[in-house]
Amino acid sequence: MSDVWIALGLTVFAGMATGIGSIIAVTAKRTDYRFLSVATGFSAGVMLYVSFVEIFSKGLDALTQRYGEVLGAWVNVAAFFGGILLMALIDNLIPSAENPHEVHSEAETRPLHLATEAARVDGLQDYSAHHRRLMRMGLFSALAIGIHNFPEGLATFLSALQDPSVGLAIAVAVALHNIPEGISVSVPVFYATGSRLKAFLYSSLSGLAEPVGAILAYLALVFFLGGSDATVPPELMGILFAGVAGIMVYISLDELLPTSRAYGRGHDSLLGLVAGMAVMAISLLLMK
């Protein structure tokens, strides 16, 4: 049972990083976009390396033991691309006027840091005319990110449940990934309401989808498909691991790397990517 609490704690930590992004948005005088570029590149490196080197192989081991070498390999590959398909379907089904993973520019975030109410009003000339549209944008962003965070939470939780050290690395990667998401929710909500507290709360709620989704999915798996000892069967865990690998590869290629490239300079994105892979590789070697 202690492993479950550790996995849940890591998932909560990863999800609540959206709140860190919100705090950065409403308190920092300037957003360090180079840091966000390197951080999201680093996160992508960790996710890609651990997906292909660790999680995909764990799924293969479990499935080949259950189904044999040939069929197990086929099931593993099918589950991997199933994870990619799941994320692609989520992306296409969620209505969003703007990309919820996009980091807002310095000009857009400047009114967050104006000290007085008068300055805030001066900086938001169109506040009254557009607050409903902006609030809708912020809510859609929070909803989109929340739904995206369900499979991310499951990925973090299952990885930590199987191997807490690997789960820790994934939790850190997901947390770095969630920081710019927190910024993307906070900016339109603040524009619409003028409240830093509401911006923080909506941002944090979108991150809570990770632990909630992880627990609901895990309980459903144990209740409907679990064995007599209330554990998930090894072959099902193998399928889930392969699917998790696909989910993280999709997140890395579709969300993290484009964001990292857009807000970095020179080779910031590549440096972050390689650093993430190197840190993950060294961590796995030290844990052997």
C-alpha positions as CSV (number, residue, x, y, z in Angstrom):
1,M,0.0,0.0,0.0
2,S,2.9,2.3,0.6
3,D,3.9,2.1,-3.1
4,V,0.4,3.4,-4.0
5,W,0.8,6.4,-1.7
6,I,4.2,7.1,-3.1
7,A,2.9,6.9,-6.7
8,L,-0.1,9.1,-5.8
9,G,2.2,11.7,-4.1
10,L,4.4,11.9,-7.2
11,T,1.3,12.3,-9.4
12,V,0.0,15.1,-7.2
13,F,3.4,16.8,-7.4
14,A,3.4,16.6,-11.2
15,G,-0.1,17.8,-11.6
16,M,0.1,20.8,-9.2
17,A,3.0,22.2,-11.2
18,T,0.4,24.1,-13.2
19,G,0.0,26.2,-10.0
20,I,3.7,26.9,-10.2
21,G,3.2,28.2,-13.7
22,S,0.4,30.4,-12.4
23,I,2.5,31.8,-9.7
24,I,5.3,32.6,-12.2
25,A,2.7,34.4,-14.4
26,V,1.3,36.6,-11.6
27,T,4.4,37.4,-9.6
28,A,7.5,37.3,-11.9
29,K,8.4,40.7,-13.4
30,R,9.5,39.0,-16.6
31,T,8.9,35.5,-17.8
32,D,12.1,33.7,-18.6
33,Y,11.2,32.1,-21.9
34,R,14.7,30.7,-22.4
35,F,14.3,28.8,-19.2
36,L,10.9,27.5,-20.3
37,S,12.4,26.4,-23.6
38,V,15.2,24.5,-22.0
39,A,12.9,23.1,-19.3
40,T,10.3,21.8,-21.9
41,G,13.2,20.4,-24.0
42,F,14.6,18.7,-20.9
43,S,11.2,17.2,-20.2
44,A,10.9,15.9,-23.7
45,G,14.3,14.3,-23.5
46,V,13.4,12.5,-20.2
47,M,10.1,11.3,-21.6
48,L,11.5,10.1,-24.9
49,Y,14.4,8.3,-23.4
50,V,12.5,6.6,-20.6
51,S,9.7,5.7,-23.0
52,F,11.9,3.8,-25.5
53,V,14.5,2.5,-23.1
54,E,12.6,1.6,-20.0
55,I,8.8,1.6,-20.2
56,F,8.4,0.1,-23.7
57,S,10.8,-2.7,-22.8
58,K,9.0,-3.3,-19.5
59,G,5.8,-3.8,-21.4
60,L,7.5,-6.1,-23.8
61,D,8.9,-8.3,-21.0
62,A,5.5,-8.6,-19.4
63,L,3.7,-9.4,-22.6
64,T,6.2,-11.9,-24.0
65,Q,6.0,-13.8,-20.7
66,R,2.3,-14.1,-21.1
67,Y,1.8,-14.4,-24.8
68,G,5.1,-15.7,-26.1
69,E,7.9,-13.8,-28.0
70,V,6.1,-13.2,-31.3
71,L,2.5,-12.4,-30.2
72,G,3.8,-10.5,-27.1
73,A,5.9,-8.2,-29.4
74,W,2.9,-7.6,-31.6
75,V,0.6,-6.8,-28.7
76,N,3.3,-4.5,-27.3
77,V,3.6,-2.5,-30.5
78,A,-0.2,-2.3,-30.9
79,A,-0.5,-0.9,-27.4
80,F,2.2,1.6,-28.0
81,F,0.5,3.0,-31.1
82,G,-2.8,2.8,-29.2
83,G,-1.4,5.2,-26.7
84,I,-0.4,7.6,-29.5
85,L,-3.9,7.2,-31.1
86,L,-5.6,8.0,-27.7
87,M,-3.7,11.3,-27.4
88,A,-4.4,12.2,-31.0
89,L,-8.2,11.5,-30.5
90,I,-8.2,13.7,-27.3
91,D,-6.5,16.5,-29.2
92,N,-9.0,16.3,-32.0
93,L,-12.1,16.0,-29.8
94,I,-11.4,18.9,-27.4
95,P,-12.7,22.2,-28.7
96,S,-10.2,24.9,-28.2
97,A,-10.0,28.3,-29.9
98,E,-6.3,28.5,-29.2
99,N,-3.6,26.0,-28.4
100,P,-3.8,25.4,-24.6
101,H,-0.1,24.5,-24.5
102,E,1.0,27.8,-26.0
103,V,3.0,30.1,-23.7
104,H,1.8,33.7,-23.8
105,S,4.1,36.4,-24.9
106,E,5.7,39.1,-22.6
107,A,3.3,41.7,-24.0
108,E,0.3,39.5,-23.0
109,T,1.5,38.9,-19.5
110,R,2.7,42.4,-18.7
111,P,-0.7,43.5,-17.2
112,L,-0.4,40.7,-14.6
113,H,2.5,42.6,-13.0
114,L,1.0,46.2,-12.9
115,A,1.0,47.3,-9.3
116,T,-2.1,49.5,-9.0
117,E,-5.8,49.1,-10.1
118,A,-5.5,52.2,-12.2
119,A,-2.5,50.8,-14.0
120,R,-4.3,47.6,-14.5
121,V,-7.3,49.3,-16.1
122,D,-5.0,51.4,-18.3
123,G,-3.3,48.2,-19.4
124,L,-6.6,46.5,-20.2
125,Q,-8.6,49.0,-22.2
126,D,-10.7,46.2,-23.7
127,Y,-11.4,44.4,-20.4
128,S,-15.1,45.2,-20.3
129,A,-15.7,44.4,-23.9
130,H,-13.8,41.1,-24.0
131,H,-13.9,39.7,-20.5
132,R,-16.5,37.0,-21.4
133,R,-14.6,35.8,-24.4
134,L,-11.3,35.8,-22.4
135,M,-13.0,33.9,-19.5
136,R,-14.3,31.4,-22.0
137,M,-10.8,31.0,-23.5
138,G,-9.3,30.5,-20.0
139,L,-12.0,27.9,-19.1
140,F,-11.5,26.0,-22.4
141,S,-7.8,26.1,-21.8
142,A,-8.2,24.7,-18.3
143,L,-10.7,22.0,-19.6
144,A,-8.4,21.0,-22.5
145,I,-5.4,20.8,-20.2
146,G,-7.3,18.9,-17.6
147,I,-8.5,16.3,-20.1
148,H,-4.9,16.0,-21.5
149,N,-3.7,15.5,-17.9
150,F,-5.8,12.4,-17.3
151,P,-3.6,10.1,-19.4
152,E,-0.5,11.9,-18.2
153,G,-1.5,11.3,-14.6
154,L,-2.1,7.6,-15.4
155,A,1.4,7.4,-17.0
156,T,3.0,9.0,-13.9
157,F,1.1,6.9,-11.5
158,L,1.6,3.5,-13.2
159,S,5.3,4.2,-13.7
160,A,5.8,5.2,-10.1
161,L,3.8,2.2,-8.9
162,Q,6.0,-0.2,-10.9
163,D,9.3,1.6,-10.1
164,P,9.3,4.7,-7.8
165,S,12.7,5.9,-9.1
166,V,11.5,5.9,-12.7
167,G,8.2,7.4,-11.6
168,L,10.1,10.2,-9.9
169,A,11.9,11.1,-13.2
170,I,8.7,11.0,-15.1
171,A,7.0,13.2,-12.4
172,V,9.7,15.8,-12.7
173,A,9.4,15.7,-16.5
174,V,5.6,16.1,-16.4
175,A,5.9,18.9,-13.8
176,L,8.2,20.9,-16.0
177,H,5.8,20.3,-18.9
178,N,2.9,21.6,-16.7
179,I,4.5,24.9,-15.8
180,P,3.9,26.6,-19.2
181,E,0.4,25.1,-19.2
182,G,-0.3,26.9,-15.9
183,I,0.8,30.1,-17.5
184,S,-1.5,29.5,-20.5
185,V,-4.6,29.1,-18.2
186,S,-3.7,32.0,-15.8
187,V,-3.3,34.8,-18.4
188,P,-6.8,34.8,-20.0
189,V,-8.5,34.1,-16.6
190,F,-6.7,37.1,-15.1
191,Y,-7.7,39.3,-18.1
192,A,-11.3,38.2,-17.7
193,T,-11.6,38.6,-13.9
194,G,-8.7,40.8,-12.8
195,S,-8.2,38.4,-10.0
196,R,-4.8,36.7,-9.4
197,L,-6.4,34.3,-7.0
198,K,-8.9,33.1,-9.6
199,A,-6.2,32.7,-12.1
200,F,-4.2,30.5,-9.7
201,L,-7.2,28.4,-8.7
202,Y,-8.3,27.6,-12.2
203,S,-4.7,26.8,-13.2
204,S,-4.4,24.5,-10.2
205,L,-7.7,22.8,-10.8
206,S,-6.6,21.8,-14.3
207,G,-3.5,20.1,-12.8
208,L,-5.6,18.2,-10.3
209,A,-7.0,16.2,-13.2
210,E,-3.7,14.2,-13.1
211,P,-4.0,12.6,-9.6
212,V,-7.8,12.3,-10.0
213,G,-7.6,10.6,-13.4
214,A,-4.8,8.3,-12.1
215,I,-6.8,7.1,-9.1
216,L,-10.1,6.7,-11.0
217,A,-8.4,4.7,-13.7
218,Y,-6.4,2.5,-11.3
219,L,-9.5,1.8,-9.2
220,A,-11.4,0.9,-12.3
221,L,-8.6,-1.5,-13.4
222,V,-8.4,-3.2,-10.0
223,F,-12.2,-3.4,-9.6
224,F,-13.1,-4.7,-13.1
225,L,-9.9,-6.5,-14.2
226,G,-7.9,-7.0,-11.0
227,G,-7.0,-10.4,-9.6
228,S,-8.2,-11.8,-6.2
229,D,-5.4,-9.9,-4.5
230,A,-6.7,-6.6,-5.9
231,T,-3.7,-6.1,-8.2
232,V,-3.6,-5.5,-11.9
233,P,-2.6,-8.7,-13.9
234,P,0.9,-8.5,-15.3
235,E,-0.2,-8.8,-18.9
236,L,-2.6,-5.9,-18.5
237,M,0.2,-3.9,-16.9
238,G,2.3,-4.7,-19.9
239,I,-0.3,-3.3,-22.2
240,L,-0.6,-0.2,-20.1
241,F,3.1,0.3,-20.0
242,A,3.3,0.2,-23.8
243,G,0.4,2.6,-24.0
244,V,2.0,4.9,-21.5
245,A,5.1,4.9,-23.7
246,G,3.0,5.9,-26.7
247,I,1.3,8.7,-24.7
248,M,4.6,10.2,-23.6
249,V,6.1,10.0,-27.1
250,Y,3.1,11.9,-28.4
251,I,3.3,14.5,-25.7
252,S,7.0,15.0,-26.3
253,L,6.7,15.4,-30.1
254,D,3.4,17.2,-30.4
255,E,3.5,19.5,-27.4
256,L,6.9,19.8,-25.7
257,L,9.4,20.1,-28.6
258,P,7.3,22.6,-30.6
259,T,6.9,24.8,-27.5
260,S,10.6,24.5,-26.7
261,R,11.6,25.4,-30.2
262,A,9.2,28.4,-30.4
263,Y,10.5,30.1,-27.2
264,G,14.2,29.2,-27.3
265,R,17.2,30.7,-29.0
266,G,19.8,28.9,-30.9
267,H,20.2,25.4,-29.7
268,D,18.3,25.9,-26.4
269,S,15.8,23.2,-27.3
270,L,18.4,20.7,-28.4
271,L,20.5,21.3,-25.3
272,G,17.5,20.7,-23.1
273,L,16.5,17.6,-25.0
274,V,20.0,16.0,-24.8
275,A,20.4,17.0,-21.1
276,G,17.1,15.4,-20.3
277,M,18.1,12.2,-22.1
278,A,21.6,12.2,-20.4
279,V,20.1,12.7,-16.9
280,M,17.6,10.0,-17.4
281,A,20.3,7.6,-18.8
282,I,22.7,8.2,-15.9
283,S,19.8,7.9,-13.4
284,L,18.9,4.5,-14.8
285,L,22.5,3.3,-14.8
286,L,23.0,4.4,-11.2
287,M,19.8,2.5,-10.1
288,K,21.0,-0.8,-11.6
